[in-house]
Amino acid sequence: MYYLVSVIIELQESVGVIIMSKDFCVQKGVFLTIVVLLFVTKIFVHANPLSIELATIPALAKSDSLTFQKLRRGKAIIPFKLINNLIVVSLKLNESQPLNFILDSGVRRTLISELPENGEIILNKVEKIALRGLGGNQLVYGFRSPGNKIQIGKVEGIGAEVIVLEKNLLQLSQIMGTFVHGILGFDLFRSFIVEINYATKELILYERSNDKKISHLSNHKRWSVFPIDIDETKSFINIDYKHAESSTTQPVRLIIDTGSSGALSLFKQTSDKIIIPKEHLSGLLGVGLGGEIFGKTGRIHELSMNEFALNSTVVAYPDSSYLNEILSANGRNGSLGGDILRRFKVVLSYEHKVLLLRKNRNYREPFTYNRSGIDISTPFPNLPVYVVSKIKEGTEAERIGLKEGDMLMKIENKNTTGLELTQILEYLREGRNNRIKMIIEREGLTKKISFNLGKDLVVDE
């Protein structure tokens, strides 16, 4: 990329302002107006199932100062977008314009990864900090700002601690296809009983002390109750899985992770009972604060949760080199992600230490994954411009000559100008008769291509 940047700087002592434009950041006390003209030649970003782990260095204490106001009539209904199995809600931070945040039960603190289009967020006093997350041992840097106001729909909270990344490491907007500015996690789940209706795309918040709500659902025949335990800021559930039909059932302890778009991840390093399937794929699984996360993908025979049995589940097995920060913590064997949770209406109560599930219309959908060998992302969120951002070595897509940076014009005879990124990614998962057709543009020339999707993974016998 090439940037032409015009900058006007003036001191503004009364408020703390953090401004980021791509790779630079200005701290408290400086107000920045930035005009950016982009000349784009090639853009390489990754569009993979998103799995984010945020851990802080020990010097940062747990935040518990955020307080939400009482809910009017005892509940609040908040619409959300469901993108790649991830919940995206709109919120305001202090007096900002509306921002889009992923609701992530696996993340400790509210995190801002990139700024809105106007390039400005006003925060309280800030201090520079170091963080470490999944994806490597390298420290990354950001800014901690306590005492902020958050508004989600008509629900307001004060005293929110916010972490702002110094650089846009996660590239959420390019991966999601729409502007996503950060991640909201523990604070919301700690403060309310949270009901997630994936079918209607509604988030319903109840007062966390609403014993009557939990008692009613717990005794309802259509709801199943699962005890959970809260360790520091994360919720854990114990469930069973079978590697193969002939295998014995094995218990695993999983974090409940609405911020992971995949179905299930298992950490082989935590148990000799966790086996990587003989037939698997190796490659990029996702992105964390420390960088890209590599590992293997396979299928297991069955994941069982009381009366629910989910067959031929797709599982990610991250490599051990990316798990140093969490392998020894909480006896955790993996994560239960969005591709499982979206098959239910979900109620999560940290106060009552329960997860309640009720099947929805998505329950019987098969588990799928990207079989194309390519990733597609968008350099311009909210605009229908899609490029090939990653090509896996040894795939048919590579053999026929696809290249990173190729612009996608048509897929399966449909103009991409009329498609959202999620629709395009669905073609990469399923295709038509296990084959996919595209028209791409490269250096001003268009080219028709078609290739077979990779063979679908099967469960070990």
N, C-alpha and C positions, 0 to 999 in steps of 0.2 A: 504494500500500500504506500501511497504518497500523500502527505498532508500539507495543506497550506493553512497555517494557523495564525489568526490575528488575536492578540491578547491585550485586554485593558485591565489594569490592576489598580485598585484603590484600597486603602485601609478601612476596615469597618470594625471597630473595637467592641461594639455592643453585643454581637452575637458570634458564635463559632460556626464557621462554614467549612465544609470539606468539598472540594471540587476535584473531579478526576476527568481527564480527557485522555482516553486510552492509557498510556503508560506514565502519566505524571499526576501528582497529587499535591495539593497545597493545604496546609494545616490551618488550625484555628486563627481567626483574626484577619484573614485575607479574603476579599471578595473578588471573584474572577468571572469575567464575561468572555466566552470563547466562541468564535465563529470558525467552523471547520468545513473545508471543501475537500471532498475525497475524490481521488482519481484511482479507481480500483483496477488492478491488472489481474492478480490471482489471489484467491482467498482460500486458505486451508484451515478448516475447523472440523472437529469431530462430532458426529451425531450418533451417539450410542445410548443404550439404556443408562439412565442417569442414576448413579449411586454416590451420594455425597456423605462424607464423614467429616465432622468438624470437632477437633479436640484442641484444647488450649494448653499452654504451658502452665505448670503448677502455680505460678505467681498470680494467676487470675482466679479470684474466688468465684464461687457459684453465685449467680445473680438470682435474688428472690425479692427484689424491691418493686417489681411491676404490680400495680393494683388496678383492676378493672372496676368500673362502676357497676352498680346493681342493674340487672337486666330488667327492662320494662316487661311486665307480665310474665317474668320468669324465664323468658327465652328470647333468642334472636335468630332470625333466618338470614343466612348470607349466601348468595349465589356464588358459584365458582365455575371456572373452566377446567375441563379434564383434558390434559394434553399428555400423550404418551404415558397414560396411567398416573399422572401427577396432578395434584390439586393446586390450582393457581387462583389465589384470592386477591382482590383489590384492597389496598389500605392506604392510609395517609400517615405520614410520619411528621410530627409537628405540623407545620403549615404547608407541607409539600403538596404538589399535585398528586393525584392517585398513582400509586405504584403497584406493580404486580409482584407478588411473592408466592413461592412454593411453600405449601404447608407440609412441614417435614417433622414427623414425630421422633426422628432419629437424631435431630440436631439440638444442641444445648442452647445456643444463643441466636438472637435475631441477627442476621447477617445481610449486609448490603454488598453485592458483588459488582454492580455497575450502576451508573447514574441514569436518570431519565433524560429524555431528549434535550431538555433545556439546560442540562449539565449542572444542576444545582440541587443540593439538599442542605437544609439548615439543621444543625445539631447543637446540642449543648457542648460544654467543654470537652475536649478530646485529648487523649494521650496515645502515643505510639506504642504498639505491642507486637509481640511475635506469636505466631500460631503454627501449629503442626497438624496436618490432617492426612487422611488416607491418600496414597499415591506416592509416598516417598518419605525420606527422613529430613528433607530440606525444610528449614524454617521459612515461612512466608510472613509478610508484614502487613499490618493494618492499623486501624485507629479504634480505640474504645471510647464510646460516648455514653455516659450514664444519664438518667433523669429525663428521658424523652417521652413524648406523648404519641400514642398509637391510636388510630381510629380505624376499625374494621366495620364497615356498614355503619350502624348507629351505636356500636359498642366502642367505648373509649377507655383507654388505660393510660395511667401516668407512671413515670418512674422506670421506663424501659431502657435496659442497657442494649446498645447497638454496636456491632462490630462492622467496620467498613474496611473492605480489602483495599490495599494500596494499588493493586493491579487487578484487572478483570481476568482472573485466572480460570474461572469456570465457564465463561462464554455461554451463559444460559440462554440468552436471547437467540443466538445462532442455532443452538441445539433445539430449542423449543419452537422456533418459527414465529415467535411474537415477543414483544419486549417483556423480559422478566428481570427484575432489579435485585432480587434477593431471596432469602429463605427465612421463614417464620416457624419456630419450633416449640420448645418446651414451655415457654411462657403461656401460650394459649391452652395447651393441654393441662397444665398445672392449675389453671384458673377456672376451668369449666368442665362440665360433662360435655363431650364433643360427639355429636352424631353426624356421620358422613353418609349422605344418600348419593351413592355413585350414579344411580339410575336417573334421578332428577337433577343431579348436579347442584345439590343444596347442602350447605353446612348449617347445622342447627346447634346453637349453644344453649346450655341450661346451667343454672346455678350449680356449682359443684357440690353443694350440700343437699341437693334434691334427692333425698332417700326414696321418696315415693316413686319417682321416675325409674330408678334402678330396680326397685322391688317389683314394680308392675311388669317391666320387661323380663326380669329374671323368672317370673312365674308364668310367662306367656309361652304357649306351646310352640310357637313359630320362631322363638328366639333361643339361641344356645349361649350358655354362659361359660366363660373361660376365666379362671383366676389368673391374674398377672402380678408381677412384683415390680416395684419401682426402685431402681438402683441409681442413686443420685438423680439424674435428669432423664432417664430413659426407661421405657417399659419393656418387660420381657415376658414371653409366653413359652410354656413347655408343650410341645406337640410331638407326634410320632411320624416317622417316614420309613418307607421300604425302598431300598436301592433297586432290587429286582423282585419279580414275583416270587421267586424261591427264597428270598432273603428273609431273615427275621426282622421284626419291627424294632426300630431303634428310636429312643427318645432324643430330642435335640432342644436346646434352649436358644430361642431366637429373639432378637430385638424386633419390635413392631415398628416398621419403617415406612411411613407414607411417602417419604422422599426418595424411595427407590422404585423405579418404573418396572423393574423385573419382578418375577414371581418369587424367587427364592435364591438366596445365596448360602452356601455352606463352606465352612472353613475346615478343610481337611486336616490342618495342623492341630486342631483342637481335639480330635478323637480318631482312634484307629478304626472306628466303625464307619466313618465317613469315607466312602470310596468314590473316586472319580470314574465315571463310566468308561468302558473300553472304547466306545465310539463317542468321540467328543471333538469339539473345535477349540483351537487355541487362538488367542488374539486379544484385542482391546475390549474390555468389559465396560469401562466408564471413566469418569474423571473425578478426582478429589482435589483437595487444596494442595496436596503435594505433587500433583501431576496426573498423568494417565495411569490407569489401573489395568494390568493385564492378567490373564488367567485362562480358564477353560470353561466351556459350556457343554452341558449334557442333559440327559433326561433321567428322571428316576421313575420307578414304577408307581409310587403312590405317596401322597402326603395326606395324613389323616388327622382330623381335628374333631373329636367326639364322633358324631354321626356323619360328618362331612368327609368324603373321600375324593381327593382330586388326583386324577390319573395322568400319567405321562407328563408330569410337571417339568418345565424347563428350569435348570439350576445353573447358577454361576458359581465357579470355584476360583476365587482370587488367589493369585500366587502369594506365597508366604512373605515375600520381600515387601509387600505393600501393607502388611497387617501388624507391623511391630507395635503400633500404639494401642491395639485393641485385643491382641491375642490373649493377653494375660488378665484382661478385665472381665469381671462379672461372670465368668464361666460361659461366655457366649460362644455358640457354635455357628452363628450366621444371622441372617435377616429375613423377615417375612415382609415382602414388598407389595407394591401397588397392583401387580397383575394378579395377585390372589385377593387382596382386599377389595378390589373393584367388583368382585363377584358377589359381594354381600352389601347389605346395609349394615353399617358399623357404628357401634356406640362404645366409646372409650372413656372410662372414668378413672383418673389417677386417685381421686379421693376414696373411691370404693374398691379400688384395685381389681377391676373387672373389665374384660372385653366381651361385648355382646355382638353376636353375628346372626343375620337373617338372610337367607339366600335371595338373590335378585335375578333378573332376566339374563344376566351375564354368566350365571353359574356354570352352565354346561359348555361354554365356548372353549374350543381347544386352545392349548398353550402353543404359541407360535414365537418365532424369533427371526431376525434378519438373515435370510439364506442367500442373499444376492452377492455377498462379498464386497459390497460398496456401502459407503455412508453418504447421505445427502444432508446438506445443511443450507442455511440461508445467510448471505452476507448482510441482507437488509431486512431485519425483522418487520413483520406486518406487510411486507411486499412479496408478491409471488415470484421471487427470483431464487432459483435453487441450483446449487452446484455440487458436483462430486467432490467430497472433501476427504475421502479416504478410500483406498482400494487394497483389499487384502491380497497378499502374495499367493500365487498358485491357484487363484480362482479363475473361472472362465471369463469373468469380467476383465481381469487383467490380460488374459490371453487374446481376447478379441480387440484389445487396444484402447480400452477406456483409460482416461488419464485424470488425475486430480486437477480440478479447475474447470473441467468440462461443464458447460451450462445445460441443464435439462430443459428442453422445450416441450416435449410430449412424452407421456408414458401411457402405454396401453391405449393409444389413439386418443388420449385426452390431453388438451392443452394445459400445461402446468399453471398458466395464468388464472385458471379457474379452480385450482386445487390448493388446499392447505398442506403444510408439511406433514401433518399426521396422516393424511390420505396417501401421500406419496410413500411414506414409510410402510404403510399397510401393503402396498404392492410389493415392496421388497421382502415382506414376510411371506406372502402367499402367491403372488404372481397369478398367471392364468395358465392352467395345465402345466404348472411347474416351469413356465417359461415367461420371460419378460421382454417387452419391446419398448424401445425408446427412440427419440430423436434428440440428439445433442448438438450443441453449437460450440465450435472451437475455432478461435482466431477468425471469426466472421463467417465460417463455413458450417453448414449443417450436415449431419450424417445420421443415417438410420442404422440402428444396431439392435440385435436381439441375442439373448443368451439364456441358457438354462440356469435355474436356481440350483443351489447346492442340494445334495441328497439330504432328506430330512433325517435328523438324528433318531435313533431308536433306543429303547431301554435294554439294558443288559438282560440276558436270559438267566 
